[in-house]
Amino acid sequence: MKKGASQEDAEIVSDLLVRANLAGHDSHGVIRISSYVKAIDEGKLNPKAKGVIEADDGATALINGNWGFGQVLASGAMKTAIDKGKKYGVSAVSIYNCWHIGRMADYCLMATEQEMIGITMVNSTPSVSPFGGVQRIFNPSPLGAGVPSGVEQPFMLDISMSVCAQGKIDLKQARGEKLPPGWIIDRNGRPSVDPNDFYEGGSILPIGGDVGYKGYGLAFLVDILTGALSGSGCASSQEFHGGNGVFILTLDVARFGELEGFKSRMKEVITNVKTSRRAPNVSQIMIPGEPEFMTEEARRMTGIFVEDPTWDAISEIAKGLGVAIPEPMRA
């Protein structure tokens, strides 16, 4: 709010940052605050901007985000897609000129709460090399998909088409940790576990290892749907100016058949998966989204760990703006 955001928008952004931490996705949580403030100071992010629907053709819409907060724009776009999906059975909404929207799952869950399937994906600044290449062409190309399940928690897939998101490298660097093998290559294409090699011209690898052409192909598709379709540009194109190109899809389950029948089938396949034979030393098989739901339940009880560099950066910003913040519990 001190930087010009309305209370409503500030609450949306803050809420979704903390939700990311609660779910265990610290790379998309409060560690982002300093980068958002920096973007505002540099004129890249307009905290007062509102999205404008520039094209509206029944089930589809194109939104110009005017470089507003991504969380605000994506939340509004998903609401639009839900409303249109209820009316037409299916809806697709794209956003361009949009800042970082955060975690895909949060928007997909908005759809599952309305008994709908929700899919969200974005592109961003290139950081991932194509299969067989060493140059940054794609971004991690995250994709989220939420489905009503017929059990306590919905099916919630939230993955990137790369081995990791850049935010996870940021987090490892902030914590002074090495990267797991297979995450990145350095600028010369050599495998590395040093986060600094990424920032010095290296790139993240697509998922798949020896069959990384699969992750590469999926990243290519996400880049097309989010960048080429929205008009924001593909990650490697000259017209792309950062932020996120966004593609959102909703499906009204009830328009394809009886809702309870769908949920019954979902419950059956989830049960089949969870009761299937396990590999040695595996205590349980989880469905997509289950680890995040379990982490959130635990962190609501124990609190969220924030590394000192991140907390110090937040504290320094707050001090400069005259915002009082409480002292954290020290481990």
N, C-alpha and C positions, 0 to 999 in steps of 0.2 A: 504493500500500500504506500510506503514511503517513496517508492519509485514510480508511483502514478497509477497503480492498478486499483480497480474498484474492490470493495470488500468482497463482493460475490466472486469475482475472478480470482482474487488472492486466496480465498478459501478453497476454490476448486483445485488450484495448482498445489497448494500446501497439502490438502487432503490426499491427492494422488501421489505426491512425493512420499508421504509417510506410509501410504498403503503399499508402495513398492518396497520400502524397508521392512514393513511387517511381513510381507510375503517372502522375504529373503532375497529380493532382487535389489541389493544395496547399490548396485551400479546405476540404478534408475531412481534412487531416492534422494535424500537431502544433500548428497554429494554434488547434486546438480545446481544447488542454489547459487554458488559463486559464479558458475558459468552463465546462469540466467541473468544475474546482476551485471556481469561483464557485457553480455549481449545488449542489455538495455543501455548501458553507458556508451557503447559503441554505435548505437542507433540501428542495430540489426533486429532487435526485438522491441515492438511497440506495446507497452503494457496497457494502453488504452484502446488498442485496436479491436474492432469487431468484424466478424466474418460477414461477407455479403454473398448471397446466392446469385451467381451470374447466369446460370443456366438451370432451368427446371422443366423437365419434360416427363411428367408423370412419375414413373418409378425411379428416375435418375435425377441427380443434381450435381452441379459443380460449384464449389465454394471458393471464393478468393478470401484467404485469411488475413490479408493486409499485414502480415508479419506479427500477428498477435500470439498470445500464449497458446502453445500447442494443446495443452490439456483442456483449455476452455473451448478451443475450436473443435477438437475431436469429440468432446462430450456433446457439443451442440450438433455436430454432424451425425453422430450415432443416434441422437434423438430424432433427427430428421429422417434417417434411414429406417428407424423403428416405425415412425408414423407412416411413412410411405410403404414399408413392408406390410403393415397391418392393412393398408388400403389395397395394395396391388399383389400381395403375396410374396413379392421379392423386391428388393431395392438396392441400388448401388449409388454411393456418394463419393465424390473425389474432392480433395482440398489441395490448393497450391498456395504459395506464400504463407507457409505455416511453420512456426518454430517447433522445437522438439516436443513430441506428444507424450513421451514416457513409455510406460508399459502397455503392451497391446491388450493384455488380459482385462484390464480395467474397463475398457470399452465393450469388449465381447460379453462381459458379465452383465452389462446394462441390457443386452439383448436377451440373455438367458432368463433374466428376471421377468421378462415379458413373454416367456415361453417361445422364444425365437432363437434361431441359430444366428450368431454374429461372427463375422470375420473382419479382421483389421490388419492392414499391412502398411509399411512405409518404406521409402528409400531415404537416403541422406548422403552426406559427404563421403566420397569413396575411401574405403579403407581395406577392401578385400580384393585379392588378386583372382583372376579367372584360373580355372584348372590348367596347369601347365605354364602359367605366367608369373611374373614377379612385380608387375605394375598394379597400383590401386585402380580398379575400374568400378567395382560395386561396393555397396555398403553391406553390413551384415544382413540386410533384408529381413527384418523380423516379421513374423506372421503369427497372429493369434486367432484361435477359433474356439468359440464357446458353444456348447450344445446342452439343452435341457436333458437331464439324465434319468429321471425316475428314481434316483437315490438322493442321499442328503446333499451332496455337492455335485455341480454340473461337470461334465467333461470340459476341461479347459486346457487346450494346447497353446503354448506360448513359446516359440522357438525362433532362432535365427537360422539363416541358411549358411552361416559361417560357424566355425568351431566355437567362437565366443563373440560377444558384443564388445565394442570398443570400451564401453563403460567398465567392463570387468578388468580390462588392462589398466584403465585409470585407477581402479580400486586397488589392484595389485601394486602399482607404482606408489600410491599413497600410503600403503601399508608396508612398503619396503620388501615386498615378496617377489620371488621368481615366478615365472609362468610355467604351467604344465607343458611338457613337450608336445609338439604338434599344434600349438595354437597359432604361432606366427613364424614368418621367415624374415630375415633382415633384407636390406635394400638390394643385396646381391643374390637373394634367393636361397640363402643358407638357413637351416632351422635354427631357432634361437629360443632361449627361455628368459632373456633379459627384456623387461618392458621398454627400456630405453631404445632398443633396436627398432621397435615399432615407430616411435616418435622421430627417429632419425632416417625415415624413409622406408621402413619395412612394411609388411602388410599381413593381414589376417588371412588364414586359409579357409576355403570353403569346406563344409562338412563332407565327410566321406573318406578321408585318407586316400588310399590307393584308388578308390572309386569316387574321388572328389568331384568328378564331372557331374554327379547327381546334385550335390549342393550348389555347384556352379550353375547348372541349368535352372534350378529353382530360384537362385538369386537373380538370374537373368529375367525370369518371368515376373518376379516381384518388382524389379526395376521398371519393366514395361507397364505393368498395371498401375503403379504408383507415380511414375515419372512421366512416361510418354503419354499416358491416358489423361492425366490431370493437367498437363501442360507445364508442370514445374520443371520438366526436363529429367532425363535419366542422370544417374549420379555422376557419370563421366562427361556429360555434355557441357558445352560452353554456356548454355542458357541456365544451367542449374546454379543457384546462388545460396545453397545451404538450406538449413531447416529440414523439413520433411515434406515429401510428396505423399499424400495419403489416399488409400483406397479402402472403403468400407462397404461390406455387403451384408444384408440381412435376409433371412428366409423365415417366413411365418409357417411354422411346422404344421399348424392346423389346416393350412390350405392344401397340404399334400396328403391329408388323411386324418384319421381320428387321433387327437393328441395323446390320449391315454394309451392307445395302442403303440404309438411311437415310444413313449416313455417305458412301456413294458418291454419292448425290444431292446431299448438302451440298457435297462436294468439287467436283462438277461445276458447281454454280451459283456457288460462290466463284471457280472458275477462269474461268467465263464473265464474271463481273464484273471480275476483275482484268486480264483480257486484252482487255476491250472497248476501243473507240476512246476516246482521251483528248482532253480539251479542250486548246487551246494552252497551253503553259507548265506543264502538269501532268505531273509525272514518273511518278507511279503512282496508281492507284486503290486505296484501302485499304478493307478490310472493317471493320465495327464492332468495336472493341476493339483493332485492330492498332496504332493510334497509342499507346495506353496500354502495350501489350506492348513496343513499341520504346523508349518513354520509360523504362520500368522497366529494360530491359537497359542503356541508356546510364547511368542514374543509379546503378545498382549499381557502375558503373565509376568515375564521376566524383564521386559524392556528391550530396546534396540541398541545394539553396540554401534557406536560411531567412532572411527579412528581419529586420533588427535589432529592430524593435518586437516581433516574435513571440519571438525568442530572448531578448530582455531580459525579457519577461513570464514566460517559462518559468524563466529564471535567478532571477528575484525570488521566484517561488513555491518553487523548490528551496531557495533560501537560507533562506526563512522556515520550511521544514520540516526543515532540517538534512540535505538530500540533496545529496551531492557529484555534480556533473556535469562532464564534461570541457570544456575550451575548444574551441570550433569552429575549423575552418580558416577563416581570413579570406581573402576574395577579394582 
